[in-house]
Structure formats: C-alpha cells, structure tokens
Amino acid sequence: MTCAFCKGELEERLIRYVSDFEGRVIIVENVPAGVCIQCGEKIIRPEVVERIQRVVWQHPSPRRRAQVPVYDLADS
C-alpha cells in the first residue's frame, strides 16, 4: 500500500492512538496501523477502529491511567 498523501510506502507498525472521547483524552496502545516511512502519516484500518471503539465503550476500567498536561495558546 502507498500513502494517500505523499505516495510513500506504508509499513505495518504498532502505534499509540490518542483521541478525545466524551471530553476525556484516551490513549490506546499497541494499535496496528500502516505508517508512511516518508511522511509519518498513520492509517488505521476500519476493522481496527471498530476494535478500538469496542474496547473504549465496553471496558470502563483502563489498564492504567496517565496524567496529561494541558496548554493554552491564549495564555502565551
């Protein structure tokens, strides 16, 4: 497969997926994705996105918790 943005080659890797879910930042580790070796773009297949959704929706207790710093550009 090739990258939709730069046409570079995709390499299968495990990534850390970070998203906003219901006003909370969630992190899902070990997500299989195609990562462009040229530009770094990450492509997650639809069936993997469905697995992420099931994990987040059905498992209210995460494996662990992390503190996330929040910055505001309006303050600078």
C-alpha positions in Angstrom: 0.0 0.0 0.0 1.0 3.6 -0.5 0.3 6.7 1.5 -2.7 8.7 0.3 -0.9 12.0 1.0 2.7 11.6 -0.3 2.5 8.2 -2.1 5.3 6.9 0.2 5.4 3.2 1.3 3.4 2.1 4.3 5.0 -0.1 6.9 2.8 -2.1 9.4 3.6 -1.0 13.0 2.0 -0.9 16.4 1.3 2.7 17.4 -0.2 4.7 20.3 -3.6 6.1 19.4 -4.7 9.3 21.2 -8.1 10.8 20.9 -10.8 12.9 22.6 -13.7 10.8 23.8 -16.6 12.4 25.7 -14.4 15.3 26.8 -11.6 13.0 28.0 -8.3 12.2 26.4 -8.0 8.5 25.8 -4.8 6.5 24.8 -4.9 3.1 23.3 -1.6 1.3 23.0 -0.5 -1.4 20.5 -2.8 -0.4 17.7 -1.8 -1.9 14.4 -1.5 0.8 11.7 0.1 1.5 8.4 2.8 4.2 8.9 4.2 6.0 6.0 8.0 5.7 6.0 8.3 9.0 4.1 5.9 11.5 5.9 4.8 9.6 9.0 1.1 9.6 8.2 -0.8 6.8 10.1 -3.6 4.8 8.5 -5.8 2.7 10.7 -8.0 0.1 9.0 -11.7 0.3 9.7 -11.9 -3.1 11.5 -9.2 -1.8 13.9 -11.1 1.4 14.5 -14.1 -0.8 15.4 -12.0 -2.8 17.9 -10.8 0.5 19.4 -14.4 1.6 19.8 -15.4 -1.7 21.5 -12.5 -1.6 23.9 -13.2 2.0 24.9 -17.0 1.6 25.1 -17.1 -1.8 26.8 -14.2 -1.5 29.2 -14.8 1.3 31.7 -11.7 0.4 33.7 -8.5 1.1 31.7 -5.3 -0.9 32.2 -3.7 2.2 33.7 -4.1 6.0 33.9 -1.8 8.8 32.8 -1.7 12.5 33.6 -1.8 14.7 30.5 -0.6 18.3 30.6 -2.8 20.9 29.0 -1.5 24.1 27.4 -3.4 27.1 26.1 -2.0 29.2 23.4 -4.2 32.1 24.5 -2.0 32.3 27.6 1.2 32.9 25.7 
